[in-house]
Structures are given as C-alpha cells and as structure tokens.
Amino acid sequence: MERYVGFSGKRNRCFCCMGKTVVDAEYQEEIEKARRDLRALIFNKTCAPIMLRLAFHDAGTYCKHTQTGGPNGSIRKPEEFEQSCNKGLKVAIDFCGTYTVLFDI
C-alpha cells in the first residue's frame, strides 16, 4: 500500500510504503542543494537565531489530539506571522523568499 506524503506539482516523488519513505535520487539531490543553499544564507546573513525561531514557531502549532499543524510552512501566511507572538518573524520569512521560488516550494 503506497500513500502520498510529498510535495505538490511535478515534484511528487516521495511516497510512504510500509512505514518506509522512498525518495528517488533526483529528489534527494534537490533537497541537498536546498540544504546547502540555506546553510550558506544563514552563514552569510548571520541569521541563525531568527531562522531557528521561525522554525520553532512554525512547528509549535502541532496539536497532538487532532494531529494537525506542525512544521508545514503556514507561518509564511499573513494571518500567522502578524500575530503578536510571531512579531519580527517576517524578516526570516523574507530571507527564505528567494528559495521558495528557486526550489518551487
């Protein structure tokens, strides 16, 4: 039994089968390139603290009972980043802006 767990559009190459995630080599290369580019961004802009805060606040929406929310990128929506608890995170979201276009996210 296969179940889709990947991204949208033409990048649907990630499937879950019997509890194991199967990813093709091309998809893995794209992920590694994105990882390298984001590490370079964080190093060059010296923005590790704000990026960590962004990841934490995005992941912090997870609800154990409904199994919804979590690190899904919803923090980039205005109704999320404009909340008082997320004040200042727009800077980190803007840092990521180039990569959302570059990597078709």
N, C-alpha and C positions, 0 to 999 in steps of 0.2 A: 504494500500500500504506500503510494507516494503522496506527499502533501506539500503544496507550495508554501515556502516560507521566505522567498526572496524579494527583490525589488520589483518595481513596476516597469512597463515598457519593454524594450528589447533586451534588457539585462536580466531577464528571468532565467537564471541558470542555477539557482540554488534550490535544492529540493531536500526534503526530510524523508528518509526511508528507514523504517525500523529503528528510530531513535538516533540515526547517524545522519549528519549533514554531508551531502555530496556536492562538491563545487568543482567546476571544470577549471583547467589551467589558465585560460584567458581571463576568467572572472577573478581568480586568485591574483594574477598579475596586476589587474586594475586596482584591486584592494591594496596591494603592496605599494603601488605607485601613489595612491591617495595617502596612505600612511606616511610615506617618505616626505611627500609634499607638505602635509600638515605638520610633521615634526620640524621641517625647515621653517615654516611660517611661525610656529611657536618660538623657535630659537631666534629667528631674525627680528621678530616683533617683541620679544621678551614678554609674552602674554600668557605664560603657563598658568598663573593664578586665576585669571578671569576665564580662561578656557576650561579649567577644572571646575570652577564654579558653574559655568554654563552646563557642563555635562552632569554635574550633581543636581542642579535644579531641574533639568530635563528628566533625569532618572527618578527624581523624588516624587513624581506624580503616580507611581505604580500603586495599585490597590490590590492587596493580596486576595480579598474576597471576590472581587469581580474579575481579577486577572487582566485588568486594563491599565492603560497608561504606561509609564516607564520610559526608557530612553528611545523615543521614537521620532525626535525632531520637532515635536509640536511646539517647543519653546520658541521657534522662529516665527510663530504667528503672533500678530499684534495683541490679540486678546490674552496671550500668555506673557510675553515679555513686558507688557505695560503694567502688569500687576506690581504692587509696591514691593513684594518680596523678591521680584526679579529686576529691580531697579539697577541700571547700569549694564545689564547683560546684552543690550543692543550692540554695544561695542564689539563683543565677542562674536555675535551673530554676523555683523558686518565683516569681520575678519574672515569668516567662513564663506561669505558671499561668492567670492571668485571660484571656490571649489565646488559649490553646488551647481554652478553652470559647467565648469570644466569636467566634472565627473558625472553629469546628468543625474543629480540627486533630486 
